[in-house]
C-alpha cells in the first residue's frame, strides 16, 4: 500500500490539486484586472532590470530565443531576490525612512509582483509569453 502512495497520488493530494485548479480557473473580473496590472509591472520592471544589470535594451531582449529569454529571466529574478534581501535588512535597521525611499524600486516591485502572480497562476505562468506580449496595462488600481 505504501508503494502505491509513492507512485500514485493519494486521494487527499488529488483533491487538493483539483481545488487549486478550480481556484485558478475561476478568477473573478477584479482578480483578472489585478493580475493584468501585476503582469504589466513584472514585464516593465524586468526590462528595466535587464537594462540596469546587463545593459540590454528592450529590442535586444525581444530578439533573444525563448530558451535564452527564460534563462535571462531566471538570472534577473535571482539577482533581484538577492538585492531584495539587502533591502530587507535595511528596512529592519532603518524602518520608516528606508521603506519610504525604496518601496517603488524596480527590484521591490518586480519580486513582489512576481511572487503574487506565481502564487495565483502556479504552473500556468509563462515568462516567455509575458515578455513577448505587446499589451501594456496602463490603468491603475484604486
N, C-alpha and C positions, 0 to 999 in steps of 0.2 A: 504494500500500500504506500509506503514511503517513497519508493522509487517512482511511482506514478506521479507524485507531487512534484518531483524534480523535473519531469518531462512535460507533464500536462498541468496547466494552471488549475488551482483548486477552484471550487465553486465561488468561494469568497472573493478570490482575486479576479475571476471573470466578472462578477457582479460589480466590483469596484471599477473595472475597466469600462463596462457598459455605462455606468453612471457618469464617469468622466467624459466619455464620448457624447453622451446626451447633453451634458452641460456645455461642451464646446460647440455642438451643432445647433443649439437653441439659444443663441445670444440675442438679446433684445436690441432694439434700434439704438438705444443710448449706449449700450456696451459696444456695438459696432462702430459708432461715431467716436467713442473714446479710443478704441483700438486703431482706427484710422489716424487719429491725431498722434498716438504713440508711435505708429509705424513711420509716419512722416518725420517725427523727431529723430527716430533711430537713423533713418536714411540721411537726413541733413547733418546730424552730428557725426555719423560715420564718415561722410565725405569731408567734413571739416577736419576730423581727426586724422584721416589719411593724408590730408594736405599738411597738417602740423607734424605728424610723426615721420612720414616718408617723403613729403614733397610731391605727392601725386595729385594732379588736378582731377576734376570730375570727368573730363573727357578721357584721360588716361585710365581711370578706374573702370569706366564703361567698356573700354577696349579689351580688358582682360577676359580670359576664358572663364567659364563657370567654376572650374576647379580652382583656378588662381584667385577668383573673387571670393570663394568660400574660405580659402586659406588666408587671404588678406583680412577678411572679416574676423577670423579667429585670432590673428595676430593683433589686430586693433582692439578687440574686446579683452584679450589678456592684458595688454598694456594699460588699457583704461581701468581694468579692475585693480591692477597694482597701484596705479595713480590714485584711485579712489580710496585705497587703504591708507595712504599717506594723508589724504584729505580728512578721513575719518579721525585719524589721530589728532590732526589739527583742530577738528571740531570739538574733540573731547578736551583738549588743553586750553583752547580759547573759544568757548562755546558760541556766544552770540555774534561777535564781530566776524569770526572766520566763516560762520554759516552765511551771514549776510553778503560776504564778499565772494563766496564760491558756489552758492546754490544754483546759479544759472550757467556754470561752466559746461562745455560740451561733454566733458568726461562724466559729470554727475548726471546730466540729462540722459546721455546715452546708456549708461549702465542701469539706471533706474527704469527707464522705459523698456530696455531690452529684457530685464528680468520680469517685468509685468506682462509683456507680450508673450514671452516664453511660458509663463505660468498659465496664461489664458489659452493660448493655442496649442501648446505642447508640441507634438510631433508635426503638426501641420504648418509650423513656422518655416518658411523657405527664405533664406537670406538672399539668394541669387535673384529670385523673383522680386523681392522687395527692392533691391538696389537697381535692378533693371527697369522697374516701373517708372512711367513718366508722369504720374499724377502727383501733384503737390496739394496737400491738405492745408489750406490757409486759415480756416475758421478756427477760432479759439474757443475753448470750453469755458463756461461760466461756473 
